[in-house]
Amino acid sequence: MFVSGLSNQIGAAVGSLAFPVLGPLGVVAVRQYVAALALTAVARPRLRTFTWRQWWPVLLLALVFAAMNLSLYSAIDRVGLGLAVTLEFLGPLTVALAASRRRVDACCAVIAAAGVVTLMRPQPSTDYTGMALGLLAAVCWASYILLNRTVGRRIPGAQGSAAAACLSALAFLPVGLVVVLHDPPTAGAVGYAVVAGVLSSAVPYLADLIILRRVPAQTFGLFMSVNPVLAAVVGSVVLGQTLGPWEWSAITAVVCANALSILSSRV
């Protein structure tokens, strides 16, 4: 679980190194290609057997998958890795809290909201566009979770996710062509983007397949709480994006809200 989380954040950090050449859009395009190759190799979807009842959630999933990665990487470009991932993490946290009617989960929602208010407090350096992109990534991640449940019920195995990744990659093909023709990228920039795709898509996906066979879902969800912390640490070490005490307090609030909600559900 630690390797999966760390790989995901290092991949995002490495991908951001290609922003000056490819931009977030170009990096996301390459990441989509890598994700499609990895998922197709593992799941081998039988596209010809899909019915329309199976296709429509796959199409929505492809759209959400693309929007989630593009909004996240655009947010990373503007507000940094740690804050972008913290805002994105509100997506799965909201899905988990919305399904509950317990008072403790209401308290967790208040704690997480306090963290968001702290991040978005008015100050001269606040990048509200970057914050909005991070929140859009959170909405997309929540939608991704809900759509994945529908796809998983209608299509066996990971075939639905693989089909969605392929469609998303196809949609980004024109983007890749425009980037290459308009301003041919350097080999280093393409290499960074490919590494981002491998570390942030292929490795976490394959690792999660193994993890979820050995580790209870609640334990897995609890460990996911550390992703904003890992992102902040990786952002500081790899990219030099240092955070102040207010930002760290906001990250702590979001992480604690998720951890408290999961731990209290075991009691």
BAFILUM-355663 format. One record per residue: residue number from 1; x, y, z of N, C-alpha, C in turn. Coordinates in steps of 0.001 Angstrom, whole numbers, padded with zeros to 6 digits. Layout:
// residues N
SITE|k|n.c1|n.c2|n.c3|ca.c1|ca.c2|ca.c3|c.c1|c.c2|c.c3
SITE|NUM|X|Y|Z|X|Y|Z|X|Y|Z
...
//
This chain:
// residues 267
SITE|k|n.c1|n.c2|n.c3|ca.c1|ca.c2|ca.c3|c.c1|c.c2|c.c3
SITE|1|000832|-001202|000000|000000|000000|000000|000865|001249|000000
SITE|2|001962|001195|000780|002864|002355|000826|003510|002585|-000533
SITE|3|003967|001509|-001160|004606|001616|-002481|003608|002160|-003500
SITE|4|002366|001701|-003443|001344|002166|-004375|001103|003662|-004221
SITE|5|000924|004111|-002970|000672|005529|-002722|001857|006396|-003093
SITE|6|003058|005942|-002716|004259|006719|-003019|004499|006780|-004519
SITE|7|004279|005662|-005210|004451|005633|-006660|003519|006625|-007345
SITE|8|002288|006679|-006878|001302|007589|-007460|001747|009042|-007341
SITE|9|002234|009419|-006164|002623|010814|-005941|003944|011160|-006634
SITE|10|004887|010226|-006641|006136|010475|-007356|005863|010618|-008851
SITE|11|004943|009789|-009370|004575|009893|-010777|004014|011265|-011109
SITE|12|003140|011783|-010241|002573|013119|-010472|003662|014187|-010424
SITE|13|004602|014030|-009492|005698|015004|-009379|006589|014964|-010613
SITE|14|006931|013766|-011064|007774|013629|-012261|007041|014187|-013482
SITE|15|005754|013921|-013579|004979|014444|-014697|004994|015961|-014737
SITE|16|004963|016603|-013566|004962|018065|-013531|006268|018652|-014051
SITE|17|007340|017864|-014061|008612|018340|-014602|008526|018565|-016113
SITE|18|007535|017946|-016756|007354|018117|-018201|006391|019256|-018535
SITE|19|005808|019905|-017518|004857|020982|-017775|005436|022117|-018628
SITE|20|006693|022548|-018397|007211|023659|-019202|007248|023355|-020695
SITE|21|007348|022082|-021070|007428|021708|-022484|006074|021236|-023018
SITE|22|005435|020311|-022308|004189|019708|-022784|002941|020382|-022236
SITE|23|003080|021048|-021084|001910|021583|-020416|001123|020469|-019750
SITE|24|000242|020788|-018809|-000566|019747|-018165|-001363|018915|-019162
SITE|25|-001875|019551|-020230|-002678|018825|-021216|-001859|017754|-021925
SITE|26|-000641|018087|-022319|000214|017116|-022995|000619|015974|-022082
SITE|27|000931|016300|-020821|001331|015257|-019865|000165|014306|-019598
SITE|28|-001030|014860|-019443|-002208|014013|-019209|-002472|013118|-020420
SITE|29|-002269|013656|-021624|-002472|012849|-022831|-001568|011620|-022812
SITE|30|-000289|011828|-022510|000648|010702|-022467|000258|009725|-021354
SITE|31|-000158|010274|-020216|-000560|009407|-019109|-001766|008555|-019504
SITE|32|-002697|009137|-020254|-003864|008373|-020692|-003455|007234|-021614
SITE|33|-002475|007485|-022495|-002004|006425|-023392|-001411|005265|-022588
SITE|34|-000592|005611|-021608|000060|004569|-020796|-000981|003795|-019995
SITE|35|-001936|004508|-019407|-002984|003841|-018622|-003790|002887|-019492
SITE|36|-004112|003314|-020716|-004877|002462|-021622|-004110|001195|-021968
SITE|37|-002824|001322|-022247|-002007|000151|-022573|-001941|-000820|-021398
SITE|38|-001720|-000266|-020186|-001589|-001116|-018996|-002894|-001844|-018684
SITE|39|-004006|-001111|-018682|-005288|-001720|-018339|-005745|-002725|-019404
SITE|40|-005494|-002406|-020670|-005876|-003328|-021742|-005087|-004626|-021668
SITE|41|-003791|-004513|-021348|-002952|-005709|-021238|-003424|-006619|-020108
SITE|42|-003918|-006014|-019019|-004342|-006808|-017864|-005767|-007347|-018041
SITE|43|-006697|-006483|-018464|-008116|-006854|-018491|-008559|-007496|-019804
SITE|44|-007932|-007123|-020915|-008306|-007625|-022237|-009822|-007551|-022470
SITE|45|-010356|-006335|-022533|-011810|-006182|-022678|-012339|-006716|-024008
SITE|46|-013483|-007372|-023956|-014141|-007885|-025157|-015191|-006869|-025588
SITE|47|-014751|-005845|-026295|-015601|-004704|-026612|-016805|-005091|-027463
SITE|48|-016653|-006063|-028338|-017733|-006443|-029240|-018916|-007080|-028520
SITE|49|-018674|-007553|-027310|-019755|-008211|-026573|-020552|-007237|-025702
SITE|50|-020085|-005980|-025597|-020759|-005015|-024731|-022114|-004610|-025323
SITE|51|-023122|-004523|-024474|-024435|-004010|-024866|-024492|-002505|-024578
SITE|52|-025555|-001843|-025074|-025675|-000409|-024807|-025807|-000149|-023308
SITE|53|-026488|-001042|-022583|-026621|-000885|-021134|-025248|-000906|-020454
SITE|54|-024298|-001589|-021054|-022936|-001622|-020524|-022098|-000461|-021058
SITE|55|-022382|-000038|-022296|-021562|000987|-022926|-021761|002366|-022314
SITE|56|-022996|002750|-021953|-023195|004140|-021553|-022463|004502|-020268
SITE|57|-022420|003636|-019239|-021609|004015|-018077|-020105|004003|-018384
SITE|58|-019693|003153|-019341|-018288|003151|-019753|-017927|004476|-020419
SITE|59|-018815|004991|-021253|-018577|006280|-021915|-018475|007408|-020893
SITE|60|-019372|007399|-019914|-019310|008421|-018864|-018039|008282|-018041
SITE|61|-017655|007032|-017772|-016439|006789|-017005|-015210|007303|-017752
SITE|62|-015178|007123|-019062|-014067|007623|-019866|-013981|009143|-019791
SITE|63|-015137|009799|-019859|-015183|011258|-019779|-014685|011747|-018421
SITE|64|-015165|011102|-017373|-014772|011490|-016020|-013289|011210|-015780
SITE|65|-012810|010086|-016291|-011401|009707|-016142|-010499|010783|-016741
SITE|66|-010853|011236|-017946|-010061|012271|-018609|-010126|013589|-017856
SITE|67|-011343|013992|-017451|-011521|015264|-016755|-010825|015253|-015402
SITE|68|-010841|014113|-014710|-010211|014004|-013398|-008700|014229|-013498
SITE|69|-008056|013560|-014442|-006612|013708|-014578|-006219|015097|-015062
SITE|70|-006998|015644|-016005|-006671|016961|-016538|-006835|018042|-015472
SITE|71|-007922|017987|-014711|-008130|018993|-013662|-007099|018852|-012554
SITE|72|-006725|017615|-012196|-005723|017424|-011148|-004363|017965|-011583
SITE|73|-003915|017614|-012772|-002598|018063|-013224|-002572|019571|-013449
SITE|74|-003690|020143|-013886|-003762|021596|-014020|-003693|022261|-012647
SITE|75|-004324|021633|-011644|-004252|022156|-010276|-002837|022044|-009728
SITE|76|-002169|020923|-009995|-000779|020751|-009545|000097|021845|-010131
SITE|77|-000148|022187|-011384|000634|023218|-012055|000471|024578|-011382
SITE|78|-000682|024820|-010745|-000976|026146|-010198|-000772|026235|-008693
SITE|79|-001147|025194|-007938|-001088|025292|-006473|-000121|024299|-005838
SITE|80|000502|023441|-006639|001445|022484|-006080|000823|021126|-005822
SITE|81|001684|020127|-005687|001228|018739|-005575|000447|018482|-004291
SITE|82|000968|018920|-003158|000347|018612|-001872|-001062|019160|-001746
SITE|83|-001255|020419|-002095|-002571|021038|-001963|-003547|020481|-002996
SITE|84|-003074|020236|-004224|-003946|019705|-005268|-004482|018327|-004883
SITE|85|-003609|017460|-004393|-004034|016105|-004011|-004947|016151|-002791
SITE|86|-004694|017078|-001863|-005567|017219|-000691|-006978|017592|-001113
SITE|87|-007091|018556|-002022|-008412|018957|-002509|-009077|017811|-003271
SITE|88|-008317|017109|-004104|-008877|015988|-004855|-009374|014893|-003918
SITE|89|-008686|014689|-002811|-009039|013627|-001877|-010411|013856|-001233
SITE|90|-010912|015092|-001309|-012240|015363|-000772|-013319|014580|-001524
SITE|91|-013020|014156|-002764|-013981|013393|-003556|-014377|012080|-002902
SITE|92|-013419|011153|-002713|-013776|009884|-002064|-014239|010067|-000627
SITE|93|-013707|011078|000068|-014141|011330|001440|-015616|011726|001461
SITE|94|-016027|012561|000522|-017433|012982|000447|-018352|011804|000138
SITE|95|-017921|010931|-000775|-018720|009746|-001105|-018925|008881|000137
SITE|96|-017844|008705|000906|-017927|007871|002109|-018841|008507|003163
SITE|97|-018714|009813|003371|-019503|010479|004408|-020965|010629|004002
SITE|98|-021216|010820|002709|-022583|011025|002240|-023450|009785|002428
SITE|99|-022819|008620|002466|-023573|007371|002613|-023899|007056|004064
SITE|100|-023443|007905|004984|-023615|007627|006401|-024574|008630|007042
SITE|101|-025209|008208|008112|-026088|009098|008877|-025615|009209|010325
SITE|102|-024375|008815|010580|-023863|008854|011947|-023416|010267|012315
SITE|103|-023533|010600|013587|-023109|011916|014054|-021607|012103|013913
SITE|104|-020858|011019|014119|-019406|011135|014027|-018984|011501|012605
SITE|105|-019713|011015|011610|-019389|011354|010232|-019749|012800|009915
SITE|106|-020786|013297|010558|-021110|014719|010403|-019980|015575|010971
SITE|107|-019423|015127|012085|-018277|015841|012667|-017066|015768|011737
SITE|108|-016875|014608|011112|-015768|014451|010164|-015934|015399|008978
SITE|109|-017165|015554|008529|-017427|016465|007415|-017097|017899|007802
SITE|110|-017407|018277|009033|-017095|019624|009516|-015579|019828|009591
SITE|111|-014865|018799|010047|-013398|018887|010141|-012792|019065|008749
SITE|112|-013268|018252|007790|-012753|018355|006426|-013087|019717|005819
SITE|113|-014296|020203|006073|-014691|021513|005551|-013811|022615|006139
SITE|114|-013464|022475|007406|-012576|023458|008029|-011216|023468|007342
SITE|115|-010746|022275|006955|-009479|022199|006235|-009545|022910|004896
SITE|116|-010675|022740|004180|-010842|023396|002884|-010903|024906|003044
SITE|117|-011642|025374|004049|-011723|026818|004306|-010345|027385|004615
SITE|118|-009547|026628|005353|-008190|027071|005670|-007345|027195|004409
SITE|119|-007464|026214|003511|-006709|026254|002259|-007124|027427|001383
SITE|120|-008425|027716|001366|-008948|028711|000432|-009168|030077|001081
SITE|121|-008593|030291|002271|-008767|031576|002938|-008177|032698|002073
SITE|122|-008833|033840|002042|-008352|034945|001196|-006979|035450|001628
SITE|123|-006067|035512|000706|-004751|036099|000910|-004174|036444|-000466
SITE|124|-003194|037338|-000512|-002685|037801|-001814|-002194|036684|-002728
SITE|125|-001649|035610|-002161|-001064|034547|-002984|-002047|033430|-003340
SITE|126|-003287|033529|-002884|-004259|032465|-003140|-004586|032367|-004631
SITE|127|-004437|031179|-005174|-004771|030926|-006580|-006127|030227|-006610
SITE|128|-007185|031025|-006763|-008524|030455|-006699|-008834|029568|-007891
SITE|129|-008235|029872|-009041|-008437|029001|-010202|-007842|027624|-009940
SITE|130|-006633|027604|-009379|-006001|026337|-009034|-006807|025565|-008002
SITE|131|-007332|026275|-006989|-008169|025625|-005977|-009435|025053|-006607
SITE|132|-010042|025832|-007525|-011262|025358|-008187|-010983|024114|-009021
SITE|133|-009823|024074|-009666|-009454|022888|-010444|-009265|021675|-009527
SITE|134|-008692|021896|-008343|-008545|020812|-007380|-009889|020286|-006918
SITE|135|-010844|021195|-006673|-012187|020776|-006277|-012910|020071|-007422
SITE|136|-012665|020524|-008665|-013239|019826|-009823|-012699|018405|-009905
SITE|137|-011402|018237|-009614|-010815|016897|-009586|-011483|016038|-008520
SITE|138|-011854|016659|-007384|-012548|015934|-006319|-013925|015465|-006789
SITE|139|-014663|016341|-007489|-015975|015969|-008023|-015828|014826|-009029
SITE|140|-014792|014921|-009851|-014558|013873|-010852|-014197|012551|-010184
SITE|141|-013399|012598|-009112|-013012|011359|-008425|-014234|010725|-007775
SITE|142|-015092|011546|-007171|-016318|011006|-006583|-017188|010361|-007661
SITE|143|-017315|011036|-008798|-018089|010480|-009909|-017451|009199|-010432
SITE|144|-016124|009175|-010459|-015379|008004|-010924|-015678|006794|-010042
SITE|145|-015739|007017|-008733|-016031|005928|-007800|-017441|005381|-008043
SITE|146|-018409|006283|-008146|-019794|005862|-008323|-020002|005161|-009666
SITE|147|-019382|005693|-010718|-019514|005069|-012041|-018809|003716|-012085
SITE|148|-017678|003613|-011391|-016954|002342|-011354|-017802|001250|-010709
SITE|149|-018597|001632|-009715|-019482|000649|-009087|-020499|000132|-010100
SITE|150|-021074|001055|-010870|-022049|000658|-011880|-021409|-000216|-012948
SITE|151|-020242|000219|-013440|-019536|-000553|-014460|-019156|-001925|-013929
SITE|152|-018696|-001978|-012685|-018290|-003244|-012092|-019431|-004233|-011958
SITE|153|-020655|-003715|-011730|-021816|-004602|-011616|-022270|-005121|-012978
SITE|154|-022001|-004350|-014027|-022527|-004712|-015352|-021508|-005405|-016254
SITE|155|-020226|-005231|-015955|-019183|-005809|-016811|-018216|-006575|-015918
SITE|156|-017917|-007825|-016231|-017049|-008633|-015365|-015615|-008131|-015330
SITE|157|-014967|-008339|-014172|-013558|-008006|-014016|-013291|-006524|-014199
SITE|158|-012132|-006239|-014790|-011732|-004852|-015026|-011933|-004440|-016477
SITE|159|-012767|-005188|-017207|-012968|-004895|-018628|-013570|-003504|-018848
SITE|160|-014491|-003115|-017976|-015125|-001813|-018121|-014139|-000672|-017926
SITE|161|-013307|-000778|-016905|-012298|000253|-016649|-011299|000325|-017799
SITE|162|-010921|-000822|-018326|-009976|-000848|-019442|-010585|-000201|-020678
SITE|163|-011868|-000497|-020942|-012541|000105|-022094|-012627|001616|-021941
SITE|164|-012921|002081|-020722|-012995|003524|-020466|-011637|004187|-020674
SITE|165|-010581|003517|-020225|-009228|004065|-020399|-008873|004162|-021880
SITE|166|-009279|003169|-022654|-009004|003190|-024102|-009740|004337|-024786
SITE|167|-011000|004530|-024439|-011771|005624|-025027|-011183|006975|-024645
SITE|168|-010759|007091|-023394|-010140|008335|-022941|-008848|008607|-023705
SITE|169|-008067|007565|-023923|-006815|007715|-024673|-007089|008127|-026119
SITE|170|-008126|007538|-026722|-008491|007908|-028092|-008889|009378|-028175
SITE|171|-009612|009848|-027164|-010035|011247|-027152|-008840|012196|-027064
SITE|172|-007750|011726|-026447|-006565|012568|-026283|-005581|012442|-027445
SITE|173|-005860|011564|-028413|-004961|011445|-029563|-004809|012762|-030334
SITE|174|-005914|013478|-030631|-005744|014773|-031304|-004889|015748|-030506
SITE|175|-005021|015690|-029171|-004220|016565|-028318|-002738|016265|-028497
SITE|176|-002399|014971|-028487|-001008|014581|-028682|-000460|015034|-030024
SITE|177|-001285|014912|-031072|-000849|015327|-032405|-000613|016831|-032473
SITE|178|-001515|017601|-031860|-001365|019054|-031862|-000104|019467|-031118
SITE|179|000146|018839|-029973|001336|019172|-029178|002605|018873|-029968
SITE|180|002632|017707|-030627|003833|017307|-031372|004063|018204|-032584
SITE|181|002986|018526|-033302|003128|019320|-034516|003396|020793|-034217
SITE|182|002783|021309|-033165|002942|022729|-032844|004306|023032|-032258
SITE|183|004727|022198|-031332|006026|022418|-030675|006606|021058|-030311
SITE|184|007392|020449|-031208|007935|019107|-030961|008611|019014|-029593
SITE|185|008146|018116|-028750|008695|018015|-027395|010072|017369|-027388
SITE|186|010795|017629|-026316|012095|016997|-026143|011902|015564|-025655
SITE|187|012935|014748|-025852|012864|013351|-025394|012724|013294|-023880
SITE|188|013371|014232|-023198|013289|014250|-021740|011880|014511|-021251
SITE|189|011184|015470|-021888|009820|015793|-021483|008885|014608|-021702
SITE|190|009023|013954|-022861|008198|012777|-023145|008510|011667|-022142
SITE|191|009794|011525|-021819|010192|010510|-020839|009562|010757|-019481
SITE|192|009561|012025|-019039|008910|012373|-017767|007429|012003|-017800
SITE|193|006758|012314|-018905|005331|012038|-019023|005051|010534|-019016
SITE|194|005902|009767|-019693|005730|008311|-019718|005947|007731|-018321
SITE|195|006982|008207|-017644|007243|007747|-016270|006047|008076|-015376
SITE|196|005462|009259|-015570|004277|009635|-014794|003134|008656|-015051
SITE|197|002958|008270|-016315|001904|007320|-016638|002128|005961|-015991
SITE|198|003376|005512|-016006|003693|004208|-015416|003520|004244|-013896
SITE|199|004101|005271|-013262|004081|005334|-011795|002714|005705|-011233
SITE|200|001956|006540|-011959|000673|007010|-011433|-000523|006214|-011936
SITE|201|-000331|005376|-012946|-001450|004587|-013472|-001185|003090|-013395
SITE|202|-000132|002634|-014078|000116|001196|-014181|000479|000577|-012827
SITE|203|001463|001150|-012143|001919|000570|-010867|000824|000580|-009811
SITE|204|000140|001726|-009546|-000917|001698|-008528|-002051|000736|-008864
SITE|205|-002427|000671|-010152|-003537|-000215|-010518|-003178|-001674|-010253
SITE|206|-002008|-002090|-010707|-001598|-003480|-010508|-001382|-003782|-009021
SITE|207|-000809|-002806|-008303|-000591|-003000|-006866|-001922|-003132|-006133
SITE|208|-002897|-002301|-006505|-004193|-002348|-005835|-004912|-003672|-006076
SITE|209|-004716|-004267|-007256|-005308|-005575|-007515|-004795|-006609|-006512
SITE|210|-003504|-006537|-006221|-002898|-007466|-005259|-003327|-007121|-003840
SITE|211|-003319|-005824|-003523|-003631|-005370|-002162|-005043|-005779|-001751
SITE|212|-006013|-005528|-002621|-007405|-005753|-002254|-007750|-007236|-002108
SITE|213|-006841|-008121|-002565|-007027|-009554|-002338|-006499|-009979|-000974
SITE|214|-005673|-009148|-000363|-005009|-009528|000885|-005382|-008635|002066
SITE|215|-005857|-007431|001778|-006098|-006443|002826|-007576|-006063|002843
SITE|216|-008215|-005977|004023|-009620|-005558|004085|-009809|-004175|003469
SITE|217|-010992|-003963|002891|-011274|-002698|002207|-011151|-001508|003159
SITE|218|-011567|-001686|004428|-011484|-000589|005388|-010030|-000198|005662
SITE|219|-009163|-001210|005777|-007745|-000931|006004|-007150|-000196|004814
SITE|220|-007548|-000626|003630|-007082|000032|002420|-007537|001489|002383
SITE|221|-008818|001711|002724|-009343|003069|002745|-008651|003932|003775
SITE|222|-008328|003338|004941|-007628|004080|005985|-006244|004498|005514
SITE|223|-005537|003589|004846|-004195|003927|004376|-004242|005002|003293
SITE|224|-005320|005019|002517|-005445|006054|001496|-005428|007447|002090
SITE|225|-005742|007551|003395|-005744|008847|004061|-004384|009523|004009
SITE|226|-003320|008729|003910|-001987|009328|003960|-001562|009898|002604
SITE|227|-002363|009712|001558|-001969|010202|000241|-001716|011708|000206
SITE|228|-002567|012545|000818|-002232|013972|000838|-000905|014269|001535
SITE|229|-000600|013513|002586|000677|013708|003278|001836|013290|002385
SITE|230|001695|012129|001736|002731|011679|000808|002935|012696|-000310
SITE|231|001828|013253|-000817|001922|014244|-001889|002666|015481|-001418
SITE|232|002373|015924|-000206|003044|017116|000324|004532|016870|000515
SITE|233|004878|015688|001019|006292|015353|001240|007026|015224|-000095
SITE|234|006436|014514|-001049|007052|014349|-002370|007184|015701|-003066
SITE|235|006154|016541|-002945|006217|017867|-003536|007345|018693|-002964
SITE|236|007576|018540|-001670|008665|019283|-001021|010034|018757|-001424
SITE|237|010182|017423|-001438|011491|016817|-001714|011846|016893|-003202
SITE|238|010891|016542|-004071|011176|016449|-005508|011064|017800|-006205
SITE|239|010051|018591|-005814|009758|019826|-006540|010108|021093|-005761
SITE|240|010493|020929|-004506|010816|022100|-003698|009606|022940|-003340
SITE|241|008417|022341|-003277|007188|023064|-002962|006932|022988|-001454
SITE|242|007493|023915|-000725|007341|023918|000732|005985|024487|001127
SITE|243|005417|023936|002172|004124|024370|002674|004286|025015|004042
SITE|244|003413|025960|004327|003431|026626|005617|002574|025895|006638
SITE|245|002551|026391|007882|001780|025723|008947|000281|025688|008667
SITE|246|-000270|026710|008004|-001693|026712|007693|-002034|025600|006704
SITE|247|-001195|025435|005690|-001433|024383|004703|-001327|023004|005330
SITE|248|-000325|022824|006193|-000169|021530|006858|-001340|021242|007791
SITE|249|-001868|022278|008444|-003024|022073|009322|-004247|021662|008519
SITE|250|-004384|022227|007305|-005516|021854|006451|-005388|020414|005982
SITE|251|-004177|020008|005577|-003947|018629|005162|-004234|017672|006313
SITE|252|-003791|018045|007510|-004022|017213|008690|-005509|017058|008967
SITE|253|-006267|018134|008802|-007711|018085|009046|-008397|017110|008097
SITE|254|-008048|017162|006811|-008671|016275|005826|-008290|014820|006097
SITE|255|-007018|014583|006397|-006549|013223|006688|-007231|012679|007940
SITE|256|-007306|013474|008984|-007914|013022|010241|-009410|012757|010066
SITE|257|-010083|013555|009251|-011511|013344|009012|-011755|011972|008401
SITE|258|-010946|011609|007408|-011112|010305|006772|-010751|009172|007732
SITE|259|-009640|009328|008444|-009206|008284|009367|-010221|008071|010483
SITE|260|-010753|009163|011034|-011732|009066|012118|-013009|008385|011640
SITE|261|-013443|008721|010440|-014659|008105|009905|-014495|006591|009745
SITE|262|-013353|006159|009241|-013130|004720|009018|-012946|003979|010336
SITE|263|-012133|004550|011229|-011871|003886|012508|-013137|003769|013348
SITE|264|-013978|004808|013339|-015193|004777|014141|-016197|003770|013594
SITE|265|-016116|003472|012311|-017046|002509|011715|-016753|001085|012172
SITE|266|-015565|000868|012741|-015196|-000482|013198|-015711|-000749|014602
SITE|267|-016063|000340|015292|-016463|000177|016697|-017880|-000399|016792
//
